[in-house]
Amino acid sequence: MYQVKGKWALITGASRGIGYLTALFMAKQGCNLILHSRRLSHTEKVLEEVRALGVAAHAVEADLNDLDAVRKMLTRIDGLGAQVDIVLNNAGLQVAYRMEYFHTPVSDYVTSFNVNTIAPIMICYHFLPGMIARGSGRILNTTSGIRLEPQQAGYSASKAALDKVTIDLGSTVQGTDVLINLTDPGWCRTDLGGPHAPNAPESAIPGIVVGVFVDDGKSGRFLGAQEFAGMTLEDAVKKAEREFDSPYGK
């Protein structure tokens, strides 16, 4: 199992919901954290909590719809002196649910692609070369299982694009100790999922991070968190390595 103690992980969207729970879980494994949110004030609570668990932590801010702000955030992270070995692109935005979907505005697509596709891929491109040079690293991009809902076209299209780029990137590191995989928390009762979702946010743990801990050189996998609900981390890793294969063939 990949060891995270003492390593640094960047978690986007860490101030609430799945990102918040992920931050706490990773801190309990001894992983140092760089916590992103739109405003530094949003991460004050989680920053205090993870430091209380004995790990080092920093906060950074950026509106992921502002790509210049994303670039500035990455420069800020570089200046921290922390070697980022783990990236958890958790942050996402669902712009609207359009019943009159033939009138979906172009802005739905622009905003969705900025936040859900372009920003996370910018982050991947920034940290991936260093991981490859060092011969080790983990990237998990959070996708969505939403299908056949034109009411959410901007959101679902942006996640499909993220899937495509993630799988294509994963093929370049397949068989190495740099792993790039996809994760999906499932429909959970978060600010994005709404109050009527069937799953508690806690059910996404440990599945939402199992792709960090797998250690079999396989990338490009879709690791749905609900497949691992209620499991220990150790058992979740064994299940992921046993039952979830790369899409690249033998």
C-alpha positions as CSV (number, residue, x, y, z in Angstrom):
1,M,0.0,0.0,0.0
2,Y,1.3,3.4,-1.0
3,Q,2.6,5.2,2.1
4,V,1.5,8.8,2.5
5,K,2.9,9.6,5.9
6,G,5.1,12.7,5.7
7,K,4.2,13.3,2.0
8,W,2.3,16.5,0.8
9,A,-1.1,16.3,-0.8
10,L,-3.0,19.1,-2.5
11,I,-6.8,18.9,-2.0
12,T,-9.0,21.2,-4.0
13,G,-12.4,22.1,-2.6
14,A,-11.2,21.2,0.9
15,S,-13.4,23.5,3.0
16,R,-16.6,21.5,3.0
17,G,-18.4,18.3,1.9
18,I,-16.3,15.5,0.5
19,G,-13.1,17.6,0.3
20,Y,-13.4,18.4,4.0
21,L,-13.8,14.7,4.9
22,T,-11.0,13.8,2.6
23,A,-8.7,16.3,4.3
24,L,-9.4,14.9,7.8
25,F,-8.9,11.3,6.6
26,M,-5.6,12.0,4.9
27,A,-4.4,13.9,8.0
28,K,-5.2,10.9,10.1
29,Q,-2.9,8.9,7.8
30,G,-0.1,11.3,8.6
31,C,-0.2,13.2,5.2
32,N,0.7,16.9,5.2
33,L,-1.8,19.0,3.3
34,I,-2.2,22.0,1.1
35,L,-5.9,22.9,1.3
36,H,-7.6,24.9,-1.5
37,S,-10.8,26.8,-1.4
38,R,-12.1,29.9,-3.1
39,R,-11.2,32.1,0.0
40,L,-8.7,31.5,2.7
41,S,-11.3,32.2,5.3
42,H,-13.2,29.1,4.1
43,T,-10.4,26.8,5.2
44,E,-9.8,28.2,8.6
45,K,-11.7,25.5,10.4
46,V,-10.3,22.5,8.5
47,L,-6.8,23.9,8.7
48,E,-7.0,24.1,12.5
49,E,-8.5,20.6,12.6
50,V,-5.9,18.9,10.5
51,R,-3.0,20.6,12.3
52,A,-4.5,19.3,15.6
53,L,-4.0,15.8,14.1
54,G,-0.3,16.4,14.0
55,V,0.4,17.2,10.3
56,A,1.7,20.3,8.6
57,A,-0.8,22.2,6.5
58,H,-1.1,25.3,4.4
59,A,-4.1,27.0,2.8
60,V,-4.3,28.5,-0.7
61,E,-7.1,30.2,-2.5
62,A,-8.4,30.5,-6.1
63,D,-11.7,30.7,-7.9
64,L,-11.2,27.9,-10.3
65,N,-13.4,29.7,-12.9
66,D,-10.6,32.3,-13.0
67,L,-7.7,30.6,-14.8
68,D,-5.3,33.4,-13.9
69,A,-6.1,32.8,-10.3
70,V,-5.3,29.1,-10.8
71,R,-1.9,30.1,-12.2
72,K,-1.2,32.4,-9.2
73,M,-2.3,29.6,-6.8
74,L,0.2,27.2,-8.4
75,T,3.0,29.7,-8.1
76,R,2.0,30.2,-4.5
77,I,2.2,26.5,-3.9
78,D,5.6,26.3,-5.5
79,G,6.8,29.0,-3.0
80,L,5.8,26.9,0.0
81,G,8.7,24.6,-0.4
82,A,6.5,21.5,-0.1
83,Q,7.0,18.7,-2.6
84,V,3.5,17.8,-3.8
85,D,3.4,14.0,-4.4
86,I,-0.4,13.6,-4.2
87,V,-3.1,15.7,-6.0
88,L,-6.8,15.3,-5.2
89,N,-8.8,17.3,-7.6
90,N,-12.0,17.2,-5.6
91,A,-13.5,20.7,-6.3
92,G,-16.3,20.8,-8.8
93,L,-19.3,23.0,-9.8
94,Q,-22.7,22.1,-11.0
95,V,-24.0,25.3,-12.6
96,A,-27.7,24.7,-12.9
97,Y,-30.4,22.1,-13.6
98,R,-32.1,23.3,-16.8
99,M,-35.6,21.9,-17.4
100,E,-35.7,24.0,-20.6
101,Y,-32.4,22.4,-21.7
102,F,-32.7,23.5,-25.4
103,H,-32.1,27.0,-24.0
104,T,-29.0,26.1,-22.0
105,P,-26.8,29.2,-22.1
106,V,-23.3,28.9,-23.5
107,S,-22.0,30.2,-20.1
108,D,-23.0,26.9,-18.5
109,Y,-20.5,25.2,-20.7
110,V,-17.8,27.8,-20.2
111,T,-18.0,27.9,-16.5
112,S,-18.3,24.1,-16.2
113,F,-15.3,23.4,-18.3
114,N,-13.2,26.0,-16.5
115,V,-13.9,24.6,-13.1
116,N,-14.4,20.9,-13.8
117,T,-12.0,20.3,-16.6
118,I,-9.5,23.0,-17.4
119,A,-8.5,24.0,-13.9
120,P,-7.9,20.4,-12.7
121,I,-6.0,19.6,-15.8
122,M,-3.8,22.7,-15.3
123,I,-3.0,21.3,-11.9
124,C,-2.2,17.9,-13.3
125,Y,0.1,19.4,-15.9
126,H,1.8,21.5,-13.2
127,F,2.7,18.6,-10.8
128,L,2.9,15.6,-13.1
129,P,6.4,16.2,-14.5
130,G,7.9,16.4,-11.0
131,M,6.2,13.1,-10.1
132,I,7.5,11.4,-13.2
133,A,11.0,12.8,-12.6
134,R,10.9,11.4,-9.0
135,G,9.4,8.2,-10.1
136,S,6.4,8.3,-7.8
137,G,3.1,10.2,-7.3
138,R,-0.6,9.9,-7.2
139,I,-3.3,12.0,-9.0
140,L,-7.1,11.5,-8.4
141,N,-9.5,13.4,-10.5
142,T,-13.1,13.5,-9.3
143,T,-15.7,12.7,-11.9
144,S,-19.4,12.1,-11.9
145,G,-21.7,9.2,-12.8
146,I,-24.4,11.5,-14.2
147,R,-25.5,10.2,-17.6
148,L,-28.5,10.8,-19.9
149,E,-29.5,14.1,-18.3
150,P,-29.4,17.0,-20.8
151,Q,-30.7,19.2,-18.0
152,Q,-27.1,19.1,-16.6
153,A,-25.3,19.2,-20.0
154,G,-22.5,21.6,-19.1
155,Y,-21.7,19.7,-15.9
156,S,-21.8,16.2,-17.4
157,A,-19.9,17.2,-20.6
158,S,-17.1,18.8,-18.5
159,K,-16.8,15.7,-16.4
160,A,-16.7,13.5,-19.5
161,A,-13.9,15.7,-20.9
162,L,-12.0,15.3,-17.6
163,D,-12.5,11.5,-17.9
164,K,-11.0,11.5,-21.4
165,V,-7.9,13.6,-20.5
166,T,-7.3,11.6,-17.3
167,I,-7.4,8.3,-19.1
168,D,-5.2,9.6,-21.9
169,L,-2.6,10.9,-19.4
170,G,-2.8,7.7,-17.4
171,S,-1.6,5.7,-20.5
172,T,1.7,7.7,-20.4
173,V,2.6,6.5,-16.9
174,Q,1.0,3.0,-17.0
175,G,3.2,0.5,-15.2
176,T,5.1,3.1,-13.2
177,D,4.7,4.3,-9.6
178,V,2.9,7.4,-10.9
179,L,-0.8,6.7,-10.9
180,I,-3.6,8.8,-12.3
181,N,-7.1,7.6,-11.7
182,L,-10.7,8.8,-11.5
183,T,-12.9,8.7,-8.5
184,D,-16.6,9.4,-7.9
185,P,-18.1,9.9,-4.5
186,G,-21.6,8.9,-5.7
187,W,-24.7,11.0,-5.1
188,C,-24.1,12.3,-1.6
189,R,-25.9,14.8,0.6
190,T,-23.5,17.7,0.0
191,D,-24.1,21.3,-1.2
192,L,-23.6,20.0,-4.7
193,G,-25.6,16.8,-4.3
194,G,-28.5,18.4,-2.4
195,P,-30.5,17.2,0.7
196,H,-32.3,14.4,-1.1
197,A,-29.3,12.4,-2.2
198,P,-29.4,8.8,-1.0
199,N,-25.8,8.7,0.4
200,A,-24.3,10.3,3.4
201,P,-21.1,12.2,2.6
202,E,-19.2,9.9,5.1
203,S,-20.1,6.9,2.8
204,A,-17.5,8.2,0.3
205,I,-14.7,7.4,2.8
206,P,-12.4,5.5,2.2
207,G,-13.4,4.9,-1.5
208,I,-12.9,8.5,-2.5
209,V,-9.1,8.2,-1.8
210,V,-8.5,4.5,-2.4
211,G,-6.8,5.5,-5.7
212,V,-4.0,7.2,-3.6
213,F,-3.2,4.0,-1.7
214,V,-3.3,1.4,-4.5
215,D,0.2,0.3,-5.4
216,D,0.0,-1.8,-8.5
217,G,1.1,0.6,-11.3
218,K,-2.3,0.8,-12.9
219,S,-3.8,4.1,-14.1
220,G,-6.9,5.2,-15.9
221,R,-9.3,3.4,-13.6
222,F,-12.8,4.5,-12.5
223,L,-12.9,3.9,-8.7
224,G,-16.5,4.6,-7.6
225,A,-16.4,5.4,-3.9
226,Q,-19.7,3.7,-3.1
227,E,-18.1,0.4,-4.1
228,F,-16.0,0.7,-1.0
229,A,-18.5,2.1,1.5
230,G,-18.1,0.8,5.0
231,M,-14.7,-0.9,4.3
232,T,-11.4,-0.4,6.1
233,L,-8.8,1.3,4.0
234,E,-6.7,-1.9,3.8
235,D,-9.7,-3.9,2.5
236,A,-10.6,-1.2,0.1
237,V,-7.1,-1.2,-1.4
238,K,-7.2,-4.9,-1.8
239,K,-10.6,-4.8,-3.6
240,A,-9.5,-1.9,-5.9
241,E,-6.3,-3.8,-6.9
242,R,-8.2,-7.1,-7.4
243,E,-11.4,-5.9,-9.1
244,F,-10.6,-2.7,-10.9
245,D,-8.4,-2.9,-14.0
246,S,-6.8,-0.3,-16.3
247,P,-8.6,0.4,-19.6
248,Y,-5.5,0.0,-21.7
249,G,-5.5,-3.8,-22.3
250,K,-2.8,-6.3,-21.5
